Amino acid sequence: MNDSDTKNADLQDCFKTPVLETDEGQIVKLPKEFRIESKELIMFFRDQDILLRAPVEDNIAFIFDLIEPFPEDFFDAIRGGQSQTGK
């Protein structure tokens, strides 16, 4: 990594990895520090960067696991006993 790459990096730890050519395109091997549980990724450009992100469903699924243990009237209590319809 040259000096200009370091200045442009927002991350403290940067890794180089090989890009392999195939008939269908290119394959990038992710280092074990970047291991993910998702079977697919969303890929997009931001300026000159290529960003990889797990699909939204994978990112927000944990929220439902966190909410599940709350009692049904929990959110009513937060709203001061009023339902969403204001009754």
C-alpha contacts under 8 A as a table, 3 or more apart, distances in Angstrom:
res1	aa1	res2	aa2	distance
1	M	5	D	5.96
1	M	6	T	6.82
1	M	16	K	7.86
2	N	5	D	5.37
2	N	6	T	6.52
3	D	6	T	5.15
3	D	7	K	6.35
4	S	7	K	5.09
4	S	8	N	6.31
5	D	8	N	5.22
5	D	9	A	6.22
6	T	9	A	5.22
9	A	12	Q	7.65
9	A	14	C	7.66
11	L	14	C	6.49
15	F	31	P	7.69
17	T	28	V	7.00
17	T	29	K	6.27
17	T	30	L	6.96
17	T	31	P	7.20
18	P	28	V	6.25
18	P	29	K	6.43
19	V	26	Q	6.43
19	V	27	I	5.71
19	V	28	V	4.83
19	V	29	K	7.06
20	L	26	Q	5.49
20	L	27	I	5.03
20	L	28	V	6.40
21	E	25	G	6.18
21	E	26	Q	4.66
21	E	27	I	6.49
22	T	25	G	5.23
22	T	26	Q	5.68
22	T	27	I	7.30
30	L	33	E	7.91
30	L	34	F	6.00
30	L	35	R	6.98
31	P	34	F	5.56
31	P	35	R	6.97
32	K	35	R	5.08
38	S	41	L	7.05
38	S	54	A	6.30
38	S	55	P	7.89
38	S	58	D	7.11
40	E	54	A	6.87
40	E	55	P	7.37
41	L	52	L	6.11
41	L	53	R	5.46
41	L	54	A	4.78
41	L	55	P	6.03
42	I	52	L	5.67
42	I	53	R	5.06
42	I	54	A	5.97
42	I	55	P	5.95
43	M	50	I	6.94
43	M	51	L	5.66
43	M	52	L	4.65
43	M	53	R	6.45
44	F	50	I	5.80
44	F	51	L	5.42
44	F	52	L	6.79
45	F	48	Q	6.69
45	F	49	D	5.63
45	F	50	I	4.65
45	F	51	L	6.03
46	R	49	D	5.21
46	R	50	I	6.41
46	R	51	L	7.02
54	A	58	D	6.30
54	A	59	N	6.61
55	P	58	D	5.53
55	P	59	N	6.59
56	V	59	N	4.93
56	V	60	I	6.23
57	E	60	I	5.55
57	E	61	A	5.87
58	D	61	A	5.55
58	D	62	F	7.93
59	N	62	F	7.16
60	I	63	I	5.50
60	I	64	F	7.51
61	A	64	F	5.75
61	A	65	D	6.99
62	F	65	D	5.06
62	F	66	L	6.39
63	I	66	L	5.07
63	I	67	I	6.29
64	F	67	I	5.09
64	F	68	E	6.04
65	D	68	E	5.45
65	D	69	P	7.75
66	L	69	P	6.79
67	I	70	F	5.80
70	F	74	F	6.30
71	P	74	F	5.33
72	E	75	F	7.38
73	D	76	D	5.14
73	D	77	A	6.29
74	F	77	A	5.25
74	F	78	I	6.57
75	F	78	I	5.01
75	F	79	R	6.34
76	D	79	R	5.07
76	D	80	G	6.38
76	D	81	G	4.87
76	D	82	Q	5.84
76	D	83	S	5.94
77	A	80	G	5.14
77	A	81	G	4.93
77	A	82	Q	7.71
78	I	81	G	7.15
79	R	82	Q	5.68
79	R	83	S	7.47
82	Q	85	T	7.82
82	Q	86	G	5.71
82	Q	87	K	6.16
83	S	86	G	5.38
83	S	87	K	5.94
84	Q	87	K	7.69
